[in-house]
Amino acid sequence: MKCQFDHHQDYQLEAISAVTDVFKDQPLAKGDFQLTISGKNDTGLFASQVQTEKGIGNQLVIDDSLVFENVKAVQKRNHIIANHPPEFKGKNFTIEMETGTGKTYVYLRSAFELNKNYGFTKFVIVVPSVAIREGVAKSLEITQEHFKKIYGIDADWFVYNSAKPTAVRDFATNDNLSIMVINIDAFKEKTIKFDNNCWTR
């Protein structure tokens, strides 16, 4: 059976616009960073050597005050009464939708829109349970063709698995639209082993 996503709801596009407009005036840019893998406890031929390679991330160049002005504009447009003080700082936002209205579709399509409009490439979807994680993975699978038809690109996506750290490395180093799906319990791990080296967070 193949799912068709030929029609979207106007309220879904409004929700996606509310997300993307938070970053209005952000220039289309690529964010490069250095990814360093340290080998302090390594032994053998490569003991004490450090491997550095290019990583790709989202680079926000507009400041918090402009983000805040954008948020207020989105709230005003959507008749939302702000409940935070004028000195609000930070970038923690909530998009709330009723059950069954297409939240998963909205946040997946928002990732494509943020990539198209601002060049953002890295998205981490954190879910509360394994069951929801598997549901998100299924949604990514069945919407892949639909989003490619709209945006002309595929998203590289994967479900985080601590036994497969190379997927995390690939996520950090490739410059494609990339989505990692992870459940909240996975954040309890302190070290991700990669070959004979470690990434600590």
N, C-alpha and C positions, 0 to 999 in steps of 0.2 A: 504494500500500500504506500502511495506517495502523497504527502500533504501538499496542498496548494495554498499559497499566501498571496493571492491576487488582490485582496482588498484589505485596507487598513481602516481603522476608525479615526475620525477627525480628532477626537480627544487624545488619541495616542500620539498623533503628530504634534499636538499642542504640548503634550508632556515632554516629548523629545526636544522641542524648541525651548521649553523652560530649562532643560538641562544645558543645551548648547549655548544659550544666551547668557548664562552665568559667566562665560569666558569671552563675551563680546569684546572686540578690539585686540584679542590675542593674535599676534601674527602667526602665519603658517611657518613653523620652524621645526627642525629636527634637534632633539636633545641627545648629545653624545656624552658619555661618561666613561671613566676607566674602571674596569672590573679587575680587582686584584685577588688572586688566590694565594694565600700564604701557606708555606710549608714548614712551620717552626719545628714540628715534631717528626718530620720526615727523616728517613734514613736511606742510605744508598746513594746512587749516582746523582740524584737531584736534591739531595739534602740541603736545606736552608735556602733554596732558590725560590724566587717569587715569580709567578706567572701573571702578566698583566695583558688584558685585551680590551678591545673597544666594547662598550655596552651602549645600548640605546634606551633612552627613557623619555618621559613626558617633561617638557621644559615649559613651565609657566613663567612668562616674562611680565605680565601685567601685575601690578601690586594689589595688596589686599583691599585698599580703598576703592579701587576700580571694580574689583570683584563684588564688593559690598554694594556699590551703586548699581551694578548689573542685577544683583539679587533683588534689590528694592524695585527695580523696573519690572522684573519678572513677577514679583509679588503684586505690584500695582496692576499690571495687565491682567492678572488672574484673580483680582479682588481678594487677595490674601492679606489679612491684618497681621503685620509683623509683631512678634512677641519677644524680640530681642532688643537690647538697648542700642543707641546710636554708636557706641564705642565697640560694637561687635567686631571681632577679628577672627580670622580662621577660615577654613575651607571644609567644614563639615556640613553637608547638606542632606536633606531627606526628601525623597520624592515618594509621596504616599498615594496609593491607588487601591480601590476596592478589590476584593478577591474576585478573580475571574475576568478582570478587565484588560489583562495583557501586560502585566508588570514585566515579565521576563522578556517579552518582545520589545517593550519600550527600552529597557536598559541595554539589551543587545544591539538594537538599532542605534541607540544613543552613542555606543562605542564607534560605530561606523561613521556617524555624523561628526563626532569629535575628531576622528581621524581625517575625514574629508576637509573639515573647516579649519582645523588648527594643527594638524600633523601629529596628534597624540597617537601613540602606538601601543602603549602598555595598559592593560586593564586586568585587574584582579577581582574576581567575583567571589566574595566570602559568604558562605551559607552556613546555617546553623546545624545541619545534619547531613549524614551520608545520603539519605533518601532524596533530599532536595538537591544535593550536589549531582546525583545521577539524573534527576529531572532536568536540571540546567544543561547538563552534557547532552541529553537527548534533544533539547530545544536547539542547541547549537548545531547538532547534526542535521535536524530536519529543516532548519532555516538557512542552511549554507547556500543552497542554490538560489533561494529567494533574494538574499542579500547580495549575492554575486550579480544577479540580474539588475539590481538597483545601483550598486556601487562599482561594479566591474572588478572587484577584488575578493579574494578569500581571506578569512581570518585564520591565522594559525592558532589553534586552541588545544588545550590539554587539561586533564584532571590531575592535580598535584598528587604525586605518590612519592613518599620519602625514600622509597627503594630505587627511584629513577631520577637522580639529581641532574643528569645531563639534560633533561627536559627543562629544568629551571635555568640552567646555563644557556640553553638555546633561546629561551624566553628573554633573557637579559641581553643577549648579544645580537639577535637578528633585528632588522629594521622594518619588519612587516607589522601589520596590525596583529597583535598577539593578545590572547586571552587565557588567563590561568584561572581555573575553577578550584577552589579549596574550601574545605570545611573548617570552621573556627577552631576545632580541637587540634588541627595540624600546627597552629601557631604556638602550641605549648612546647614543641620541640625547639631546642636551643641551637643545635648544630646540624647542618646538612653536610654529609660527607660527599665529597666529589673526588673520585679516583683515590689518590693517597693524600689529598688535601682536604681542608675544611672551609666552609663558609659559616661564620658565626653570626647570629643576629640577636 
